């Protein structure tokens, strides 16, 4: 059996919470890893809310330097609008050092959401 446990490093991008406004996740440093996968978990959506999520990347941690990832930098795709009580995943294969997510509130009151980034394929494993 393959050992996934020793070859991934989970990082919280967004602690599960009620999100009532557009929010950016923390910059996640991919140095020492050759892959990343975002796992997006949603719960209830209040007032028929419409929320979208995208992956952004940058060579620095400066918030203004992050740009939206092109489809060619992603494995899979995120939906045009998040649904309640759903899990989504999208992989990153671009060449930038830092990644983050951005959740955009288009309408409604709030969404319960959390996002984890799984950093994988460590250059020096196993991951502790």
N, C-alpha and C positions, 0 to 999 in steps of 0.2 A: 504494500500500500504506500502511496505517495504521502509525503509529510507537508501539508499546506501550512500547518501551525507555525513551523519554524521558518517559513519563507514569506510571511506577510507581517506588516506592522500597521495596525489600525490607528487612525488619528481622527478625533472628533472635529468635524468641520462646523457643525451646528448642533448644539445640545438640543434634544427634543423640547419644544416649547410652542406656545401660541405665538404666531408671527402675524402682526397687524400692520406691518409696513414692509417696504422693500428692504432686503437685508443681504449683506455680503458675508461670506464665511471667512474664516481665518486663512491666511496664506500658508500653504502646506509645502514644505521643502522636500523635494524629491531627490536631493543629492544622496547618492548611495543606493538608489533604487531605479530599476529600469521600467517600471510600470505602475499604474495607479488605476483604481476602480472606485467610483463614487456610488454609494448605496443611499438612496433617498427613501425615507419612510414617511408616509403621510397618515394623518388621522382625520378628525372631523374638520370640515370646512364650514365656517359660519356665514350666514347671509348670502348664500349662492356665490361665494367668492371665486374669483378666477386668479390663479397664481401660476407663474411659469418659473422654471429653473434652468439655468445654463451653467456651463463650465467655462471658466476664464483662466488664462495663463499669462505669465510674465517672467522676465529675467531678474526682476528685483521684487522686494516686498512692498514697494511703494504702491499704495492703493490706486493712484491714477495711472500707473503703468500697466495694469491688467487690461487685457482685451479679450473679447469673446473668441472662443476656439472655433476654428473652421470645422466643418463636418469631416474633413480629411484627418484632423487631429483626434477624432473620437472613434471609439468602437461602440457601435449601437447609437441610439438616439434617444433623447428625452421627448416627452409628449409636448404638444402645443399648449396644453393646460393640464395641471395636476388634478388627479381625481382623489377623492377621500379614501382612506383606508387601503392604500396601495403601496407597493414597493417597486422602485425603479432602479436600474443600474446603468451606468455608462462608463466606459473605459477611456483613459487618456493615453495617447501614443505620440503626442507632440514632443517637441524638443526643448521646451522651456523648463527652467528649474523649479518654478513655483506654480501651483495651481490653487484654485479656490472655486467655490460655487457662488452664484448670485440668484436669489429668489426675488422675483418681481411681483408686487401686488398690482393687479390690473383692476380688480373690483372686489367688493365684499368687505367683511369685517376682519376675519382671521382664518388661519390654517394652522393646524398642529402638524409640525414637521421636524424631522431630525435628519442629519446627513453625516455619514461616516466615509472617510477615504481610506481604502485599503492600499497601502504601498506594497508593491510586490517585486519579485525578482531582485533581491538584494545583491549588490556586488560583493559584499562580505557577509556570508551567512554562516550559521543560522542566526536569525533575529531573536534577540532575547526578549 
